[in-house]
């Protein structure tokens, strides 16, 4: 009776974790005397064959062995992303964070990475009135990770600076969320933002003032300073002879 129950449980198992549990139950029953050596060995071989059959398709696809087996996923597998260049990502993050797309009293609430993400959102909003970039692309443009991008959007929504519109599609990949700016102070700042601060148009400038040329001192008249009395030429004295 106990053997038949274990056979039915093994046949109904759909995950590797469940088969591991059943394997432990088999040897516990053997230690308790509910199964003899032949029955325990036969059930263990069935479990091993079942695990091998379940692991085969998953090992080929790279899926998690502990994942429940059923119908295959309707979503395409994720593409392996190349490792980003950290120096370039750091440069993009710093440029966006210092582009001043947000007033200072609002920017103080976020980290540099989150501020870079919100700068990209503000730039998209200034261009077309909203931001519909996927989180992965938003993070790539800002030079941060996807977790930092989500944290920045979540924090901005908590402060009521933005509104996030979710666009789920049952049975299909969800559409990217639409992010709109709603804070009046932030919108007014973007409207009055100088064009020279925009990305790709250079940064600030300096006014150079030429150094005024100093006036040269006028030349002094020649003097007899430093000459001996003999070297001074004496002029003849003219006068009437008496």
C-alpha positions in Angstrom: 0.0 0.0 0.0 2.8 2.4 0.9 4.7 1.4 -2.2 1.8 2.1 -4.5 1.3 5.5 -2.8 4.9 6.4 -3.5 4.7 5.2 -7.1 1.7 7.5 -7.7 3.4 10.4 -6.1 6.6 9.9 -8.2 4.5 9.7 -11.4 2.6 12.9 -10.5 5.8 14.9 -9.6 6.6 17.7 -11.9 9.6 19.3 -10.4 13.1 18.1 -9.3 12.5 19.4 -5.7 9.4 17.2 -5.3 11.3 14.2 -6.5 14.1 14.9 -3.9 11.4 15.0 -1.2 10.0 11.6 -2.4 13.5 10.1 -2.4 14.0 11.1 1.2 10.6 9.6 2.1 11.5 6.3 0.4 14.6 5.9 2.7 12.7 7.1 5.7 10.1 4.4 5.1 12.9 1.8 4.6 14.4 2.8 8.0 11.0 2.5 9.6 10.5 -1.0 8.2 7.6 0.0 5.8 9.8 -1.0 2.8 12.2 -3.8 2.3 15.5 -3.5 0.4 14.1 -4.5 -3.0 11.1 -2.1 -2.8 13.3 0.8 -1.7 15.9 0.1 -4.4 13.2 -0.2 -7.1 11.5 3.1 -6.0 14.9 4.9 -5.8 15.7 3.8 -9.4 12.3 5.1 -10.6 13.0 8.4 -8.9 16.4 8.6 -10.5 15.0 7.9 -14.0 12.2 10.4 -13.4 14.7 13.1 -12.4 16.9 12.4 -15.4 13.8 12.7 -17.7 12.8 16.0 -16.1 16.3 17.5 -16.2 16.9 16.8 -19.9 14.7 19.5 -21.5 15.7 22.0 -18.8 19.4 21.4 -19.1 19.2 22.0 -22.9 17.3 25.3 -22.4 19.3 26.5 -19.4 16.2 26.7 -17.2 16.3 26.3 -13.4 16.1 22.6 -12.4 13.8 23.4 -9.4 11.3 25.2 -11.6 7.9 23.6 -12.0 7.5 21.8 -15.3 4.4 22.4 -17.4 3.8 24.1 -20.7 6.8 26.1 -22.0 6.9 29.8 -21.4 5.0 32.0 -23.8 7.7 34.7 -23.6 10.9 34.5 -25.6 14.1 33.8 -23.6 16.1 36.8 -22.5 19.1 37.7 -24.6 22.4 37.7 -23.0 23.5 41.3 -22.5 27.2 42.2 -23.0 29.0 43.5 -19.9 28.7 47.3 -20.0 31.7 49.5 -20.0 31.8 50.9 -16.5 33.9 54.0 -17.4 31.4 55.0 -20.1 28.5 54.3 -17.8 30.0 56.3 -15.1 30.5 59.2 -17.5 26.9 59.1 -18.7 25.6 59.0 -15.1 27.6 62.0 -14.1 26.7 64.0 -17.2 23.0 63.4 -16.7 23.2 64.0 -12.9 24.9 67.4 -13.5 22.7 68.5 -16.4 20.3 70.2 -14.0 17.1 68.8 -15.3 15.6 69.2 -11.9 15.7 72.1 -9.4 18.1 71.8 -6.5 15.6 71.5 -3.7 14.1 68.5 -5.5 17.4 67.0 -6.7 18.6 66.8 -3.1 16.1 63.9 -2.4 17.8 61.5 -4.8 21.1 59.9 -5.3 23.3 60.6 -8.4 22.1 57.4 -10.1 18.5 58.1 -9.5 18.9 61.7 -10.5 20.5 60.6 -13.8 17.4 58.4 -14.5 15.0 61.2 -13.8 17.1 63.5 -16.0 16.6 61.1 -18.9 12.8 61.0 -18.1 12.7 64.8 -18.0 14.5 65.0 -21.3 12.1 62.6 -23.0 9.2 64.6 -21.4 10.5 67.8 -22.8 10.8 66.3 -26.3 7.4 64.6 -26.6 5.4 65.2 -23.4 6.0 61.8 -21.8 8.5 59.0 -21.4 7.8 55.5 -22.7 11.3 54.1 -22.6 11.7 50.5 -21.3 13.4 50.2 -18.0 16.4 48.5 -19.6 17.0 51.3 -22.1 16.3 54.0 -19.5 19.0 52.4 -17.3 21.4 52.1 -20.2 21.1 55.8 -21.1 21.5 56.9 -17.5 24.5 54.6 -17.0 22.9 52.8 -14.0 21.5 49.4 -13.3 17.9 48.5 -13.8 17.3 48.3 -10.0 18.6 51.9 -9.6 16.3 53.0 -12.5 13.3 51.3 -10.8 14.2 52.8 -7.4 14.4 56.3 -8.9 11.0 56.0 -10.6 9.5 54.6 -7.4 10.9 57.4 -5.3 9.8 60.1 -7.7 6.3 58.6 -7.7 6.3 58.5 -3.9 7.1 62.3 -3.8 4.3 62.9 -6.3 6.7 64.2 -8.9 5.6 61.7 -11.7 2.7 59.5 -12.6 3.4 56.0 -13.9 0.9 54.4 -16.2 1.1 50.7 -16.4 0.2 48.9 -19.6 -0.2 45.2 -19.0 -1.2 42.7 -21.7 -2.4 39.3 -20.4 -0.7 36.5 -22.2 1.8 38.8 -24.0 4.8 40.9 -22.9 3.7 44.1 -21.2 4.1 47.4 -23.0 6.6 49.9 -21.4 5.2 52.1 -18.8 4.4 55.7 -19.6 5.9 58.2 -17.2 4.5 61.8 -17.1 5.7 64.7 -15.0 3.1 66.3 -12.8 5.0 68.5 -10.4 4.4 72.2 -11.3 7.7 73.3 -10.0 9.6 70.8 -12.0 7.6 71.5 -15.1 8.2 75.2 -14.8 11.9 74.6 -14.3 12.1 72.5 -17.5 10.2 75.2 -19.4 12.6 78.0 -18.4 15.7 75.8 -18.6 18.4 77.4 -20.8 19.0 75.7 -24.1 22.8 75.7 -23.4 22.2 73.2 -20.6 20.7 70.6 -22.9 22.6 67.4 -23.6 24.9 67.7 -26.6 25.0 71.5 -26.7 27.9 72.0 -24.4 28.1 73.2 -20.9 28.8 76.6 -19.4 31.1 79.2 -20.7 33.5 81.8 -19.3 34.1 85.4 -20.1 37.7 86.2 -20.6 39.0 89.7 -20.1 42.3 90.7 -21.7 45.0 92.0 -19.5 45.5 95.7 -19.9 48.9 96.6 -21.2 50.9 98.6 -18.7 52.1 102.0 -19.9 55.8 102.3 -20.2 57.5 104.9 -18.2 58.7 107.9 -20.3 62.4 108.0 -21.0 64.4 110.1 -18.7 66.5 113.0 -20.1 70.2 112.2 -20.4 72.1 113.3 -17.4 75.8 113.5 -16.5 75.2 111.2 -13.6 78.1 108.7 -13.3 80.5 110.7 -15.5 83.7 112.2 -14.3 84.5 115.9 -14.5 87.1 115.3 -17.1 84.7 113.5 -19.4 82.3 116.4 -19.4 82.9 118.6 -22.3 83.3 122.3 -21.3 81.7 124.8 -23.5 83.7 127.9 -24.4 82.6 131.0 -22.5 81.9 133.9 -24.8 82.0 137.5 -23.6 83.6 140.9 -24.2 87.3 141.3 -23.5 88.1 144.3 -21.3 
